[in-house]
Amino acid sequence: MTDPKAQGFTPGLDGLQLGGNARGRVMSLIEFRAGDGPMIQIHPDYQLQLERAPQSVVVSWQEDGQPMNAAIPVVEFDQFVQAGQIVVER
């Protein structure tokens, strides 16, 4: 198995190891920009699937019956967790 530190793994408040998965719930509206793209909103009560990448959390959810996903940098994801906007269900 590859050493997470060798892959530039950044630990976060999600409590996940590299490649780990968890569920989450959006408690209040979150907004973030995916790279140089448009602003993305995820509304309260949406169920999330979380997958840990080296420096981001890949977030997947359903919106109007359509699958959506985005990678959120760990630092930004931690801010959502600290603010109570996202709850990670372990």
HTML snippet that shows the backbone in 3Dmol.js (N, CA, C, O; Angstrom):
<script src="https://3Dmol.org/build/3Dmol-min.js"></script>
<div id="view" style="width:600px;height:400px;position:relative"></div>
<script>
const pdb = `
ATOM      1  N   MET A   1       0.848  -1.183   0.000  1.00  0.00           N
ATOM      2  CA  MET A   1       0.000   0.000   0.000  1.00  0.00           C
ATOM      3  C   MET A   1       0.890   1.243   0.000  1.00  0.00           C
ATOM      4  O   MET A   1       1.929   1.272   0.660  1.00  0.00           O
ATOM      5  N   THR A   2       0.484   2.246  -0.730  1.00  0.00           N
ATOM      6  CA  THR A   2       1.260   3.476  -0.838  1.00  0.00           C
ATOM      7  C   THR A   2       1.093   4.325   0.412  1.00  0.00           C
ATOM      8  O   THR A   2      -0.005   4.435   0.957  1.00  0.00           O
ATOM      9  N   ASP A   3       2.176   4.919   0.859  1.00  0.00           N
ATOM     10  CA  ASP A   3       2.160   5.795   2.025  1.00  0.00           C
ATOM     11  C   ASP A   3       1.373   7.059   1.690  1.00  0.00           C
ATOM     12  O   ASP A   3       1.726   7.760   0.742  1.00  0.00           O
ATOM     13  N   PRO A   4       0.287   7.377   2.463  1.00  0.00           N
ATOM     14  CA  PRO A   4      -0.507   8.576   2.189  1.00  0.00           C
ATOM     15  C   PRO A   4       0.324   9.854   2.165  1.00  0.00           C
ATOM     16  O   PRO A   4       0.047  10.755   1.373  1.00  0.00           O
ATOM     17  N   LYS A   5       1.344   9.945   3.031  1.00  0.00           N
ATOM     18  CA  LYS A   5       2.172  11.155   3.053  1.00  0.00           C
ATOM     19  C   LYS A   5       2.931  11.321   1.745  1.00  0.00           C
ATOM     20  O   LYS A   5       3.169  12.443   1.297  1.00  0.00           O
ATOM     21  N   ALA A   6       3.308  10.206   1.134  1.00  0.00           N
ATOM     22  CA  ALA A   6       4.022  10.262  -0.143  1.00  0.00           C
ATOM     23  C   ALA A   6       3.116  10.782  -1.255  1.00  0.00           C
ATOM     24  O   ALA A   6       3.606  11.273  -2.272  1.00  0.00           O
ATOM     25  N   GLN A   7       1.809  10.678  -1.073  1.00  0.00           N
ATOM     26  CA  GLN A   7       0.849  11.168  -2.062  1.00  0.00           C
ATOM     27  C   GLN A   7       0.368  12.575  -1.734  1.00  0.00           C
ATOM     28  O   GLN A   7      -0.560  13.069  -2.374  1.00  0.00           O
ATOM     29  N   GLY A   8       0.977  13.223  -0.758  1.00  0.00           N
ATOM     30  CA  GLY A   8       0.572  14.576  -0.396  1.00  0.00           C
ATOM     31  C   GLY A   8      -0.742  14.618   0.360  1.00  0.00           C
ATOM     32  O   GLY A   8      -1.492  15.587   0.252  1.00  0.00           O
ATOM     33  N   PHE A   9      -1.027  13.566   1.130  1.00  0.00           N
ATOM     34  CA  PHE A   9      -2.287  13.489   1.874  1.00  0.00           C
ATOM     35  C   PHE A   9      -2.374  14.591   2.915  1.00  0.00           C
ATOM     36  O   PHE A   9      -1.455  14.785   3.712  1.00  0.00           O
ATOM     37  N   THR A  10      -3.495  15.317   2.899  1.00  0.00           N
ATOM     38  CA  THR A  10      -3.766  16.364   3.874  1.00  0.00           C
ATOM     39  C   THR A  10      -4.873  15.876   4.800  1.00  0.00           C
ATOM     40  O   THR A  10      -6.008  15.725   4.348  1.00  0.00           O
ATOM     41  N   PRO A  11      -4.588  15.618   6.098  1.00  0.00           N
ATOM     42  CA  PRO A  11      -5.639  15.187   7.019  1.00  0.00           C
ATOM     43  C   PRO A  11      -6.683  16.288   7.198  1.00  0.00           C
ATOM     44  O   PRO A  11      -6.379  17.477   7.101  1.00  0.00           O
ATOM     45  N   GLY A  12      -7.915  15.865   7.462  1.00  0.00           N
ATOM     46  CA  GLY A  12      -8.983  16.847   7.657  1.00  0.00           C
ATOM     47  C   GLY A  12      -9.942  16.416   8.740  1.00  0.00           C
ATOM     48  O   GLY A  12      -9.779  15.355   9.342  1.00  0.00           O
ATOM     49  N   LEU A  13     -10.940  17.238   8.987  1.00  0.00           N
ATOM     50  CA  LEU A  13     -11.944  16.965  10.012  1.00  0.00           C
ATOM     51  C   LEU A  13     -12.906  15.853   9.612  1.00  0.00           C
ATOM     52  O   LEU A  13     -13.711  15.410  10.432  1.00  0.00           O
ATOM     53  N   ASP A  14     -12.834  15.400   8.370  1.00  0.00           N
ATOM     54  CA  ASP A  14     -13.704  14.319   7.911  1.00  0.00           C
ATOM     55  C   ASP A  14     -13.366  12.996   8.592  1.00  0.00           C
ATOM     56  O   ASP A  14     -14.207  12.099   8.643  1.00  0.00           O
ATOM     57  N   GLY A  15     -12.143  12.861   9.117  1.00  0.00           N
ATOM     58  CA  GLY A  15     -11.734  11.644   9.811  1.00  0.00           C
ATOM     59  C   GLY A  15     -11.468  10.468   8.894  1.00  0.00           C
ATOM     60  O   GLY A  15     -11.297   9.347   9.371  1.00  0.00           O
ATOM     61  N   LEU A  16     -11.429  10.694   7.596  1.00  0.00           N
ATOM     62  CA  LEU A  16     -11.235   9.613   6.637  1.00  0.00           C
ATOM     63  C   LEU A  16      -9.772   9.456   6.253  1.00  0.00           C
ATOM     64  O   LEU A  16      -9.001  10.416   6.250  1.00  0.00           O
ATOM     65  N   GLN A  17      -9.417   8.235   5.934  1.00  0.00           N
ATOM     66  CA  GLN A  17      -8.102   7.937   5.385  1.00  0.00           C
ATOM     67  C   GLN A  17      -8.196   8.033   3.865  1.00  0.00           C
ATOM     68  O   GLN A  17      -9.293   8.056   3.307  1.00  0.00           O
ATOM     69  N   LEU A  18      -7.067   8.087   3.211  1.00  0.00           N
ATOM     70  CA  LEU A  18      -7.016   8.162   1.755  1.00  0.00           C
ATOM     71  C   LEU A  18      -7.835   7.031   1.133  1.00  0.00           C
ATOM     72  O   LEU A  18      -7.610   5.861   1.443  1.00  0.00           O
ATOM     73  N   GLY A  19      -8.781   7.372   0.261  1.00  0.00           N
ATOM     74  CA  GLY A  19      -9.649   6.394  -0.382  1.00  0.00           C
ATOM     75  C   GLY A  19     -10.849   5.988   0.448  1.00  0.00           C
ATOM     76  O   GLY A  19     -11.687   5.215  -0.016  1.00  0.00           O
ATOM     77  N   GLY A  20     -10.949   6.505   1.688  1.00  0.00           N
ATOM     78  CA  GLY A  20     -12.062   6.161   2.571  1.00  0.00           C
ATOM     79  C   GLY A  20     -13.371   6.790   2.121  1.00  0.00           C
ATOM     80  O   GLY A  20     -13.384   7.792   1.405  1.00  0.00           O
ATOM     81  N   ASN A  21     -14.472   6.185   2.554  1.00  0.00           N
ATOM     82  CA  ASN A  21     -15.813   6.657   2.201  1.00  0.00           C
ATOM     83  C   ASN A  21     -16.641   6.878   3.452  1.00  0.00           C
ATOM     84  O   ASN A  21     -16.428   6.231   4.477  1.00  0.00           O
ATOM     85  N   ALA A  22     -17.578   7.789   3.357  1.00  0.00           N
ATOM     86  CA  ALA A  22     -18.525   8.043   4.445  1.00  0.00           C
ATOM     87  C   ALA A  22     -19.764   8.686   3.839  1.00  0.00           C
ATOM     88  O   ALA A  22     -19.791   9.053   2.664  1.00  0.00           O
ATOM     89  N   ARG A  23     -20.773   8.808   4.664  1.00  0.00           N
ATOM     90  CA  ARG A  23     -21.971   9.557   4.286  1.00  0.00           C
ATOM     91  C   ARG A  23     -21.955  10.875   5.024  1.00  0.00           C
ATOM     92  O   ARG A  23     -21.312  11.015   6.065  1.00  0.00           O
ATOM     93  N   GLY A  24     -22.659  11.826   4.484  1.00  0.00           N
ATOM     94  CA  GLY A  24     -22.771  13.121   5.133  1.00  0.00           C
ATOM     95  C   GLY A  24     -24.142  13.709   4.869  1.00  0.00           C
ATOM     96  O   GLY A  24     -24.915  13.192   4.062  1.00  0.00           O
ATOM     97  N   ARG A  25     -24.428  14.795   5.558  1.00  0.00           N
ATOM     98  CA  ARG A  25     -25.705  15.498   5.370  1.00  0.00           C
ATOM     99  C   ARG A  25     -25.422  16.987   5.385  1.00  0.00           C
ATOM    100  O   ARG A  25     -24.636  17.482   6.193  1.00  0.00           O
ATOM    101  N   VAL A  26     -26.081  17.693   4.470  1.00  0.00           N
ATOM    102  CA  VAL A  26     -25.978  19.152   4.422  1.00  0.00           C
ATOM    103  C   VAL A  26     -26.998  19.720   5.401  1.00  0.00           C
ATOM    104  O   VAL A  26     -28.195  19.457   5.278  1.00  0.00           O
ATOM    105  N   MET A  27     -26.528  20.496   6.372  1.00  0.00           N
ATOM    106  CA  MET A  27     -27.397  21.065   7.400  1.00  0.00           C
ATOM    107  C   MET A  27     -27.867  22.475   7.044  1.00  0.00           C
ATOM    108  O   MET A  27     -28.966  22.878   7.425  1.00  0.00           O
ATOM    109  N   SER A  28     -27.042  23.221   6.318  1.00  0.00           N
ATOM    110  CA  SER A  28     -27.431  24.545   5.822  1.00  0.00           C
ATOM    111  C   SER A  28     -26.730  24.749   4.485  1.00  0.00           C
ATOM    112  O   SER A  28     -25.714  24.113   4.205  1.00  0.00           O
ATOM    113  N   LEU A  29     -27.267  25.621   3.678  1.00  0.00           N
ATOM    114  CA  LEU A  29     -26.774  25.850   2.324  1.00  0.00           C
ATOM    115  C   LEU A  29     -25.258  26.006   2.291  1.00  0.00           C
ATOM    116  O   LEU A  29     -24.689  26.786   3.054  1.00  0.00           O
ATOM    117  N   ILE A  30     -24.613  25.260   1.403  1.00  0.00           N
ATOM    118  CA  ILE A  30     -23.180  25.463   1.188  1.00  0.00           C
ATOM    119  C   ILE A  30     -22.972  25.932  -0.245  1.00  0.00           C
ATOM    120  O   ILE A  30     -23.676  25.510  -1.164  1.00  0.00           O
ATOM    121  N   GLU A  31     -22.002  26.803  -0.415  1.00  0.00           N
ATOM    122  CA  GLU A  31     -21.642  27.328  -1.729  1.00  0.00           C
ATOM    123  C   GLU A  31     -20.132  27.257  -1.876  1.00  0.00           C
ATOM    124  O   GLU A  31     -19.392  27.591  -0.951  1.00  0.00           O
ATOM    125  N   PHE A  32     -19.687  26.825  -3.030  1.00  0.00           N
ATOM    126  CA  PHE A  32     -18.253  26.768  -3.302  1.00  0.00           C
ATOM    127  C   PHE A  32     -18.051  26.819  -4.805  1.00  0.00           C
ATOM    128  O   PHE A  32     -18.969  26.556  -5.581  1.00  0.00           O
ATOM    129  N   ARG A  33     -16.846  27.158  -5.195  1.00  0.00           N
ATOM    130  CA  ARG A  33     -16.497  27.213  -6.611  1.00  0.00           C
ATOM    131  C   ARG A  33     -15.610  26.012  -6.918  1.00  0.00           C
ATOM    132  O   ARG A  33     -14.590  25.792  -6.264  1.00  0.00           O
ATOM    133  N   ALA A  34     -16.011  25.247  -7.915  1.00  0.00           N
ATOM    134  CA  ALA A  34     -15.227  24.090  -8.341  1.00  0.00           C
ATOM    135  C   ALA A  34     -14.192  24.559  -9.361  1.00  0.00           C
ATOM    136  O   ALA A  34     -14.512  24.764 -10.531  1.00  0.00           O
ATOM    137  N   GLY A  35     -12.961  24.724  -8.912  1.00  0.00           N
ATOM    138  CA  GLY A  35     -11.900  25.205  -9.801  1.00  0.00           C
ATOM    139  C   GLY A  35     -12.214  26.590 -10.326  1.00  0.00           C
ATOM    140  O   GLY A  35     -12.527  27.497  -9.555  1.00  0.00           O
ATOM    141  N   ASP A  36     -12.129  26.755 -11.634  1.00  0.00           N
ATOM    142  CA  ASP A  36     -12.446  28.037 -12.266  1.00  0.00           C
ATOM    143  C   ASP A  36     -13.891  28.083 -12.738  1.00  0.00           C
ATOM    144  O   ASP A  36     -14.295  29.034 -13.407  1.00  0.00           O
ATOM    145  N   GLY A  37     -14.665  27.070 -12.400  1.00  0.00           N
ATOM    146  CA  GLY A  37     -16.042  26.967 -12.877  1.00  0.00           C
ATOM    147  C   GLY A  37     -17.013  27.828 -12.094  1.00  0.00           C
ATOM    148  O   GLY A  37     -16.611  28.680 -11.301  1.00  0.00           O
ATOM    149  N   PRO A  38     -18.298  27.594 -12.326  1.00  0.00           N
ATOM    150  CA  PRO A  38     -19.339  28.388 -11.673  1.00  0.00           C
ATOM    151  C   PRO A  38     -19.479  28.036 -10.191  1.00  0.00           C
ATOM    152  O   PRO A  38     -18.972  27.015  -9.725  1.00  0.00           O
ATOM    153  N   MET A  39     -20.172  28.897  -9.474  1.00  0.00           N
ATOM    154  CA  MET A  39     -20.484  28.653  -8.070  1.00  0.00           C
ATOM    155  C   MET A  39     -21.460  27.481  -7.994  1.00  0.00           C
ATOM    156  O   MET A  39     -22.422  27.414  -8.759  1.00  0.00           O
ATOM    157  N   ILE A  40     -21.207  26.568  -7.076  1.00  0.00           N
ATOM    158  CA  ILE A  40     -22.072  25.406  -6.866  1.00  0.00           C
ATOM    159  C   ILE A  40     -22.750  25.560  -5.515  1.00  0.00           C
ATOM    160  O   ILE A  40     -22.118  25.953  -4.535  1.00  0.00           O
ATOM    161  N   GLN A  41     -24.044  25.249  -5.470  1.00  0.00           N
ATOM    162  CA  GLN A  41     -24.805  25.265  -4.221  1.00  0.00           C
ATOM    163  C   GLN A  41     -25.300  23.852  -3.943  1.00  0.00           C
ATOM    164  O   GLN A  41     -25.735  23.139  -4.848  1.00  0.00           O
ATOM    165  N   ILE A  42     -25.226  23.460  -2.667  1.00  0.00           N
ATOM    166  CA  ILE A  42     -25.848  22.213  -2.224  1.00  0.00           C
ATOM    167  C   ILE A  42     -26.775  22.599  -1.078  1.00  0.00           C
ATOM    168  O   ILE A  42     -26.360  23.214  -0.096  1.00  0.00           O
ATOM    169  N   HIS A  43     -28.034  22.224  -1.230  1.00  0.00           N
ATOM    170  CA  HIS A  43     -29.074  22.676  -0.309  1.00  0.00           C
ATOM    171  C   HIS A  43     -29.215  21.778   0.922  1.00  0.00           C
ATOM    172  O   HIS A  43     -28.818  20.613   0.899  1.00  0.00           O
ATOM    173  N   PRO A  44     -29.782  22.332   1.992  1.00  0.00           N
ATOM    174  CA  PRO A  44     -29.979  21.575   3.232  1.00  0.00           C
ATOM    175  C   PRO A  44     -30.767  20.290   2.997  1.00  0.00           C
ATOM    176  O   PRO A  44     -31.605  20.200   2.101  1.00  0.00           O
ATOM    177  N   ASP A  45     -30.470  19.310   3.828  1.00  0.00           N
ATOM    178  CA  ASP A  45     -31.099  17.991   3.856  1.00  0.00           C
ATOM    179  C   ASP A  45     -30.662  17.071   2.727  1.00  0.00           C
ATOM    180  O   ASP A  45     -31.139  15.939   2.650  1.00  0.00           O
ATOM    181  N   TYR A  46     -29.770  17.518   1.850  1.00  0.00           N
ATOM    182  CA  TYR A  46     -29.256  16.606   0.829  1.00  0.00           C
ATOM    183  C   TYR A  46     -28.329  15.598   1.499  1.00  0.00           C
ATOM    184  O   TYR A  46     -27.512  15.952   2.349  1.00  0.00           O
ATOM    185  N   GLN A  47     -28.471  14.345   1.102  1.00  0.00           N
ATOM    186  CA  GLN A  47     -27.562  13.287   1.537  1.00  0.00           C
ATOM    187  C   GLN A  47     -26.327  13.336   0.650  1.00  0.00           C
ATOM    188  O   GLN A  47     -26.434  13.527  -0.562  1.00  0.00           O
ATOM    189  N   LEU A  48     -25.166  13.163   1.247  1.00  0.00           N
ATOM    190  CA  LEU A  48     -23.912  13.195   0.515  1.00  0.00           C
ATOM    191  C   LEU A  48     -23.193  11.863   0.629  1.00  0.00           C
ATOM    192  O   LEU A  48     -23.276  11.192   1.658  1.00  0.00           O
ATOM    193  N   GLN A  49     -22.498  11.487  -0.412  1.00  0.00           N
ATOM    194  CA  GLN A  49     -21.525  10.406  -0.372  1.00  0.00           C
ATOM    195  C   GLN A  49     -20.168  11.091  -0.429  1.00  0.00           C
ATOM    196  O   GLN A  49     -19.936  11.939  -1.290  1.00  0.00           O
ATOM    197  N   LEU A  50     -19.279  10.734   0.472  1.00  0.00           N
ATOM    198  CA  LEU A  50     -17.969  11.370   0.566  1.00  0.00           C
ATOM    199  C   LEU A  50     -16.885  10.348   0.262  1.00  0.00           C
ATOM    200  O   LEU A  50     -16.926   9.221   0.756  1.00  0.00           O
ATOM    201  N   GLU A  51     -15.924  10.743  -0.545  1.00  0.00           N
ATOM    202  CA  GLU A  51     -14.763   9.896  -0.813  1.00  0.00           C
ATOM    203  C   GLU A  51     -13.516  10.753  -0.669  1.00  0.00           C
ATOM    204  O   GLU A  51     -13.434  11.849  -1.223  1.00  0.00           O
ATOM    205  N   ARG A  52     -12.551  10.245   0.078  1.00  0.00           N
ATOM    206  CA  ARG A  52     -11.352  11.025   0.410  1.00  0.00           C
ATOM    207  C   ARG A  52     -10.285  10.870  -0.649  1.00  0.00           C
ATOM    208  O   ARG A  52      -9.863   9.756  -0.960  1.00  0.00           O
ATOM    209  N   ALA A  53      -9.853  11.972  -1.197  1.00  0.00           N
ATOM    210  CA  ALA A  53      -8.720  12.041  -2.121  1.00  0.00           C
ATOM    211  C   ALA A  53      -7.558  12.679  -1.353  1.00  0.00           C
ATOM    212  O   ALA A  53      -7.762  13.139  -0.230  1.00  0.00           O
ATOM    213  N   PRO A  54      -6.353  12.721  -1.916  1.00  0.00           N
ATOM    214  CA  PRO A  54      -5.212  13.243  -1.152  1.00  0.00           C
ATOM    215  C   PRO A  54      -5.404  14.642  -0.564  1.00  0.00           C
ATOM    216  O   PRO A  54      -5.065  14.867   0.598  1.00  0.00           O
ATOM    217  N   GLN A  55      -5.938  15.582  -1.338  1.00  0.00           N
ATOM    218  CA  GLN A  55      -6.071  16.951  -0.842  1.00  0.00           C
ATOM    219  C   GLN A  55      -7.477  17.500  -0.986  1.00  0.00           C
ATOM    220  O   GLN A  55      -7.694  18.708  -0.899  1.00  0.00           O
ATOM    221  N   SER A  56      -8.439  16.599  -1.210  1.00  0.00           N
ATOM    222  CA  SER A  56      -9.823  17.042  -1.362  1.00  0.00           C
ATOM    223  C   SER A  56     -10.775  15.953  -0.889  1.00  0.00           C
ATOM    224  O   SER A  56     -10.383  14.814  -0.637  1.00  0.00           O
ATOM    225  N   VAL A  57     -12.042  16.344  -0.777  1.00  0.00           N
ATOM    226  CA  VAL A  57     -13.113  15.402  -0.489  1.00  0.00           C
ATOM    227  C   VAL A  57     -14.031  15.435  -1.709  1.00  0.00           C
ATOM    228  O   VAL A  57     -14.560  16.488  -2.066  1.00  0.00           O
ATOM    229  N   VAL A  58     -14.217  14.282  -2.343  1.00  0.00           N
ATOM    230  CA  VAL A  58     -15.119  14.199  -3.486  1.00  0.00           C
ATOM    231  C   VAL A  58     -16.523  13.988  -2.929  1.00  0.00           C
ATOM    232  O   VAL A  58     -16.790  13.009  -2.233  1.00  0.00           O
ATOM    233  N   VAL A  59     -17.404  14.913  -3.244  1.00  0.00           N
ATOM    234  CA  VAL A  59     -18.763  14.932  -2.716  1.00  0.00           C
ATOM    235  C   VAL A  59     -19.721  14.574  -3.849  1.00  0.00           C
ATOM    236  O   VAL A  59     -19.670  15.175  -4.922  1.00  0.00           O
ATOM    237  N   SER A  60     -20.598  13.589  -3.611  1.00  0.00           N
ATOM    238  CA  SER A  60     -21.607  13.195  -4.596  1.00  0.00           C
ATOM    239  C   SER A  60     -22.978  13.328  -3.964  1.00  0.00           C
ATOM    240  O   SER A  60     -23.149  13.049  -2.777  1.00  0.00           O
ATOM    241  N   TRP A  61     -23.969  13.759  -4.761  1.00  0.00           N
ATOM    242  CA  TRP A  61     -25.332  13.920  -4.280  1.00  0.00           C
ATOM    243  C   TRP A  61     -26.289  13.863  -5.458  1.00  0.00           C
ATOM    244  O   TRP A  61     -25.867  13.899  -6.614  1.00  0.00           O
ATOM    245  N   GLN A  62     -27.580  13.773  -5.161  1.00  0.00           N
ATOM    246  CA  GLN A  62     -28.630  13.782  -6.181  1.00  0.00           C
ATOM    247  C   GLN A  62     -29.337  15.128  -6.127  1.00  0.00           C
ATOM    248  O   GLN A  62     -29.724  15.594  -5.055  1.00  0.00           O
ATOM    249  N   GLU A  63     -29.503  15.746  -7.284  1.00  0.00           N
ATOM    250  CA  GLU A  63     -30.216  17.021  -7.359  1.00  0.00           C
ATOM    251  C   GLU A  63     -31.224  16.923  -8.492  1.00  0.00           C
ATOM    252  O   GLU A  63     -30.847  16.743  -9.651  1.00  0.00           O
ATOM    253  N   ASP A  64     -32.505  17.041  -8.160  1.00  0.00           N
ATOM    254  CA  ASP A  64     -33.582  16.897  -9.147  1.00  0.00           C
ATOM    255  C   ASP A  64     -33.452  15.592  -9.928  1.00  0.00           C
ATOM    256  O   ASP A  64     -33.688  15.556 -11.135  1.00  0.00           O
ATOM    257  N   GLY A  65     -33.074  14.516  -9.225  1.00  0.00           N
ATOM    258  CA  GLY A  65     -32.948  13.205  -9.836  1.00  0.00           C
ATOM    259  C   GLY A  65     -31.682  12.997 -10.644  1.00  0.00           C
ATOM    260  O   GLY A  65     -31.492  11.927 -11.222  1.00  0.00           O
ATOM    261  N   GLN A  66     -30.820  13.986 -10.696  1.00  0.00           N
ATOM    262  CA  GLN A  66     -29.582  13.899 -11.470  1.00  0.00           C
ATOM    263  C   GLN A  66     -28.383  13.719 -10.539  1.00  0.00           C
ATOM    264  O   GLN A  66     -28.280  14.409  -9.525  1.00  0.00           O
ATOM    265  N   PRO A  67     -27.474  12.797 -10.876  1.00  0.00           N
ATOM    266  CA  PRO A  67     -26.269  12.641 -10.058  1.00  0.00           C
ATOM    267  C   PRO A  67     -25.331  13.828 -10.248  1.00  0.00           C
ATOM    268  O   PRO A  67     -25.096  14.270 -11.372  1.00  0.00           O
ATOM    269  N   MET A  68     -24.807  14.329  -9.159  1.00  0.00           N
ATOM    270  CA  MET A  68     -23.883  15.465  -9.165  1.00  0.00           C
ATOM    271  C   MET A  68     -22.650  15.070  -8.360  1.00  0.00           C
ATOM    272  O   MET A  68     -22.742  14.236  -7.459  1.00  0.00           O
ATOM    273  N   ASN A  69     -21.500  15.659  -8.674  1.00  0.00           N
ATOM    274  CA  ASN A  69     -20.317  15.468  -7.838  1.00  0.00           C
ATOM    275  C   ASN A  69     -19.347  16.610  -8.046  1.00  0.00           C
ATOM    276  O   ASN A  69     -19.339  17.274  -9.083  1.00  0.00           O
ATOM    277  N   ALA A  70     -18.533  16.816  -7.035  1.00  0.00           N
ATOM    278  CA  ALA A  70     -17.520  17.874  -7.070  1.00  0.00           C
ATOM    279  C   ALA A  70     -16.445  17.542  -6.049  1.00  0.00           C
ATOM    280  O   ALA A  70     -16.710  16.885  -5.043  1.00  0.00           O
ATOM    281  N   ALA A  71     -15.241  17.997  -6.313  1.00  0.00           N
ATOM    282  CA  ALA A  71     -14.134  17.853  -5.366  1.00  0.00           C
ATOM    283  C   ALA A  71     -13.979  19.168  -4.612  1.00  0.00           C
ATOM    284  O   ALA A  71     -13.811  20.225  -5.220  1.00  0.00           O
ATOM    285  N   ILE A  72     -14.036  19.098  -3.290  1.00  0.00           N
ATOM    286  CA  ILE A  72     -13.883  20.282  -2.442  1.00  0.00           C
ATOM    287  C   ILE A  72     -12.541  20.165  -1.727  1.00  0.00           C
ATOM    288  O   ILE A  72     -12.284  19.148  -1.082  1.00  0.00           O
ATOM    289  N   PRO A  73     -11.677  21.175  -1.823  1.00  0.00           N
ATOM    290  CA  PRO A  73     -10.400  21.123  -1.099  1.00  0.00           C
ATOM    291  C   PRO A  73     -10.630  20.873   0.394  1.00  0.00           C
ATOM    292  O   PRO A  73     -11.600  21.365   0.971  1.00  0.00           O
ATOM    293  N   VAL A  74      -9.729  20.105   1.012  1.00  0.00           N
ATOM    294  CA  VAL A  74      -9.865  19.739   2.424  1.00  0.00           C
ATOM    295  C   VAL A  74     -10.037  20.971   3.310  1.00  0.00           C
ATOM    296  O   VAL A  74     -10.877  20.962   4.209  1.00  0.00           O
ATOM    297  N   VAL A  75      -9.271  22.016   3.079  1.00  0.00           N
ATOM    298  CA  VAL A  75      -9.348  23.225   3.907  1.00  0.00           C
ATOM    299  C   VAL A  75     -10.756  23.817   3.856  1.00  0.00           C
ATOM    300  O   VAL A  75     -11.292  24.224   4.886  1.00  0.00           O
ATOM    301  N   GLU A  76     -11.355  23.869   2.669  1.00  0.00           N
ATOM    302  CA  GLU A  76     -12.704  24.420   2.519  1.00  0.00           C
ATOM    303  C   GLU A  76     -13.743  23.478   3.121  1.00  0.00           C
ATOM    304  O   GLU A  76     -14.680  23.933   3.776  1.00  0.00           O
ATOM    305  N   PHE A  77     -13.586  22.164   2.906  1.00  0.00           N
ATOM    306  CA  PHE A  77     -14.504  21.187   3.482  1.00  0.00           C
ATOM    307  C   PHE A  77     -14.490  21.281   5.002  1.00  0.00           C
ATOM    308  O   PHE A  77     -15.544  21.234   5.638  1.00  0.00           O
ATOM    309  N   ASP A  78     -13.295  21.413   5.592  1.00  0.00           N
ATOM    310  CA  ASP A  78     -13.173  21.563   7.048  1.00  0.00           C
ATOM    311  C   ASP A  78     -13.945  22.783   7.550  1.00  0.00           C
ATOM    312  O   ASP A  78     -14.545  22.733   8.623  1.00  0.00           O
ATOM    313  N   GLN A  79     -13.936  23.872   6.789  1.00  0.00           N
ATOM    314  CA  GLN A  79     -14.684  25.072   7.190  1.00  0.00           C
ATOM    315  C   GLN A  79     -16.178  24.779   7.241  1.00  0.00           C
ATOM    316  O   GLN A  79     -16.866  25.241   8.152  1.00  0.00           O
ATOM    317  N   PHE A  80     -16.691  24.014   6.273  1.00  0.00           N
ATOM    318  CA  PHE A  80     -18.109  23.637   6.282  1.00  0.00           C
ATOM    319  C   PHE A  80     -18.432  22.764   7.497  1.00  0.00           C
ATOM    320  O   PHE A  80     -19.486  22.923   8.113  1.00  0.00           O
ATOM    321  N   VAL A  81     -17.528  21.843   7.841  1.00  0.00           N
ATOM    322  CA  VAL A  81     -17.736  20.968   9.001  1.00  0.00           C
ATOM    323  C   VAL A  81     -17.698  21.785  10.292  1.00  0.00           C
ATOM    324  O   VAL A  81     -18.568  21.627  11.148  1.00  0.00           O
ATOM    325  N   GLN A  82     -16.699  22.655  10.438  1.00  0.00           N
ATOM    326  CA  GLN A  82     -16.581  23.487  11.646  1.00  0.00           C
ATOM    327  C   GLN A  82     -17.791  24.389  11.828  1.00  0.00           C
ATOM    328  O   GLN A  82     -18.218  24.628  12.957  1.00  0.00           O
ATOM    329  N   ALA A  83     -18.345  24.891  10.737  1.00  0.00           N
ATOM    330  CA  ALA A  83     -19.502  25.787  10.803  1.00  0.00           C
ATOM    331  C   ALA A  83     -20.809  25.020  11.005  1.00  0.00           C
ATOM    332  O   ALA A  83     -21.863  25.635  11.166  1.00  0.00           O
ATOM    333  N   GLY A  84     -20.756  23.682  10.998  1.00  0.00           N
ATOM    334  CA  GLY A  84     -21.961  22.879  11.169  1.00  0.00           C
ATOM    335  C   GLY A  84     -22.804  22.787   9.910  1.00  0.00           C
ATOM    336  O   GLY A  84     -23.953  22.349   9.970  1.00  0.00           O
ATOM    337  N   GLN A  85     -22.257  23.190   8.771  1.00  0.00           N
ATOM    338  CA  GLN A  85     -23.008  23.150   7.515  1.00  0.00           C
ATOM    339  C   GLN A  85     -23.039  21.746   6.912  1.00  0.00           C
ATOM    340  O   GLN A  85     -23.978  21.392   6.199  1.00  0.00           O
ATOM    341  N   ILE A  86     -22.009  20.951   7.203  1.00  0.00           N
ATOM    342  CA  ILE A  86     -21.959  19.548   6.782  1.00  0.00           C
ATOM    343  C   ILE A  86     -21.678  18.704   8.015  1.00  0.00           C
ATOM    344  O   ILE A  86     -20.794  19.019   8.811  1.00  0.00           O
ATOM    345  N   VAL A  87     -22.438  17.630   8.161  1.00  0.00           N
ATOM    346  CA  VAL A  87     -22.202  16.660   9.228  1.00  0.00           C
ATOM    347  C   VAL A  87     -21.745  15.366   8.565  1.00  0.00           C
ATOM    348  O   VAL A  87     -22.418  14.839   7.679  1.00  0.00           O
ATOM    349  N   VAL A  88     -20.596  14.861   9.003  1.00  0.00           N
ATOM    350  CA  VAL A  88     -20.080  13.591   8.496  1.00  0.00           C
ATOM    351  C   VAL A  88     -20.635  12.489   9.381  1.00  0.00           C
ATOM    352  O   VAL A  88     -20.456  12.512  10.599  1.00  0.00           O
ATOM    353  N   GLU A  89     -21.316  11.514   8.762  1.00  0.00           N
ATOM    354  CA  GLU A  89     -21.905  10.394   9.493  1.00  0.00           C
ATOM    355  C   GLU A  89     -20.959   9.215   9.386  1.00  0.00           C
ATOM    356  O   GLU A  89     -20.702   8.708   8.294  1.00  0.00           O
ATOM    357  N   ARG A  90     -20.448   8.786  10.516  1.00  0.00           N
ATOM    358  CA  ARG A  90     -19.479   7.676  10.509  1.00  0.00           C
ATOM    359  C   ARG A  90     -20.152   6.382  10.879  1.00  0.00           C
ATOM    360  O   ARG A  90     -19.500   5.339  10.927  1.00  0.00           O
TER     361      ARG A  90
END
`;
const viewer = $3Dmol.createViewer("view");
viewer.addModel(pdb, "pdb");
viewer.setStyle({}, {cartoon: {color: "spectrum"}});
viewer.zoomTo();
viewer.render();
</script>
